[in-house]
Amino acid sequence: MALRVISERVMAAGKERNVTGLLRKMQQAAVLAPGYISSEAFKDNANDQKLLVISSWHSEADWKAWQASKDRVSVDAELKEFVAGPTEHRMLSLYKSPDTFLL
């Protein structure tokens, strides 16, 4: 079953280019990670400093292996200088119910 992970970061003012470059570096490493499917980055319309990355993984085990990987940990350490606070991660699974129609 596919897993979606929402990673939310708040950039420090004036550090957008640094964060964007490091997130690109992280994505390039993630593409090579077992279980990686895809990812997209979004900016919060109500808060220009808030970035959300939604990534898709084959399983929670794949995500956790990536989260603990040397490549991700290394880039995340570089990011800490340019973000205001810790990154928040939320794991989501597809909701399946035959009786529910969602918009």
Secondary structure per residue as TSV (DSSP state, phi and psi in degrees):
chain	resnum	aa	ss	phi	psi
A	1	M	-	360.0	134.2
A	2	A	-	-71.4	148.7
A	3	L	E	-122.4	138.9
A	4	R	E	-110.9	139.8
A	5	V	E	-124.2	126.3
A	6	I	E	-101.1	119.2
A	7	S	E	-110.7	120.2
A	8	E	E	-113.1	127.1
A	9	R	E	-129.5	146.6
A	10	V	E	-111.1	117.7
A	11	M	B	-76.2	144.6
A	12	A	-	-70.8	144.7
A	13	A	T	-55.5	133.1
A	14	G	T	80.5	3.3
A	15	K	-	-109.7	16.1
A	16	E	H	-57.0	-45.3
A	17	R	H	-62.8	-40.1
A	18	N	H	-61.6	-46.6
A	19	V	H	-65.0	-45.7
A	20	T	H	-58.7	-44.3
A	21	G	H	-63.4	-41.4
A	22	L	H	-70.4	-36.1
A	23	L	H	-66.4	-35.8
A	24	R	H	-63.3	-43.3
A	25	K	H	-61.2	-41.2
A	26	M	H	-66.2	-40.9
A	27	Q	H	-64.5	-40.1
A	28	Q	H	-60.6	-36.2
A	29	A	H	-74.8	-38.3
A	30	A	H	-63.5	-36.5
A	31	V	T	-55.2	-30.4
A	32	L	T	-88.0	-7.8
A	33	A	S	-76.8	139.8
A	34	P	T	-58.6	133.1
A	35	G	T	90.2	-9.2
A	36	Y	E	-69.3	135.6
A	37	I	E	-110.9	-55.7
A	38	S	E	-167.7	171.7
A	39	S	E	-157.2	153.2
A	40	E	E	-139.1	147.2
A	41	A	E	-111.6	140.3
A	42	F	E	-131.0	147.2
A	43	K	E	-106.6	136.0
A	44	D	E	-69.4	124.0
A	45	N	T	-65.3	-25.7
A	46	A	T	-89.6	-13.6
A	47	N	E	-149.6	100.8
A	48	D	E	-61.0	-18.1
A	49	Q	E	-85.6	-11.5
A	50	K	E	-94.8	125.7
A	51	L	E	-117.0	139.1
A	52	L	E	-123.1	132.5
A	53	V	E	-114.8	126.7
A	54	I	E	-109.0	115.0
A	55	S	E	-114.1	151.9
A	56	S	E	-116.5	136.4
A	57	W	E	-133.6	154.0
A	58	H	S	-68.1	-32.6
A	59	S	-	-155.0	164.6
A	60	E	H	-63.8	-35.6
A	61	A	H	-62.3	-39.5
A	62	D	H	-63.3	-44.6
A	63	W	H	-61.7	-45.6
A	64	K	H	-65.2	-35.7
A	65	A	H	-65.4	-41.8
A	66	W	H	-64.5	-43.9
A	67	Q	H	-59.5	-33.8
A	68	A	H	-92.4	-2.9
A	69	S	S	-67.8	151.5
A	70	K	H	-60.1	-41.1
A	71	D	H	-61.2	-47.7
A	72	R	H	-69.4	-43.3
A	73	V	H	-61.1	-39.4
A	74	S	H	-64.1	-48.3
A	75	V	H	-67.7	-37.6
A	76	D	H	-61.9	-37.1
A	77	A	H	-64.0	-38.8
A	78	E	H	-66.1	-37.8
A	79	L	H	-64.1	-32.0
A	80	K	T	-54.9	-29.2
A	81	E	T	-68.7	-23.4
A	82	F	T	-113.8	3.7
A	83	V	B	-118.5	155.2
A	84	A	S	-101.2	89.2
A	85	G	S	103.4	173.9
A	86	P	-	-74.6	157.0
A	87	T	-	-77.3	135.6
A	88	E	E	-103.8	132.1
A	89	H	E	-118.0	136.4
A	90	R	E	-127.8	128.8
A	91	M	E	-97.9	134.1
A	92	L	E	-128.4	138.6
A	93	S	E	-113.0	153.3
A	94	L	-	-63.0	129.8
A	95	Y	-	-85.1	121.3
A	96	K	-	-122.6	119.5
A	97	S	-	-148.2	122.8
A	98	P	T	-66.7	-18.3
A	99	D	T	-98.5	3.7
A	100	T	-	-122.5	132.5
A	101	F	-	-111.2	122.4
A	102	L	-	-112.4	140.5
A	103	L	-	-104.8	360.0
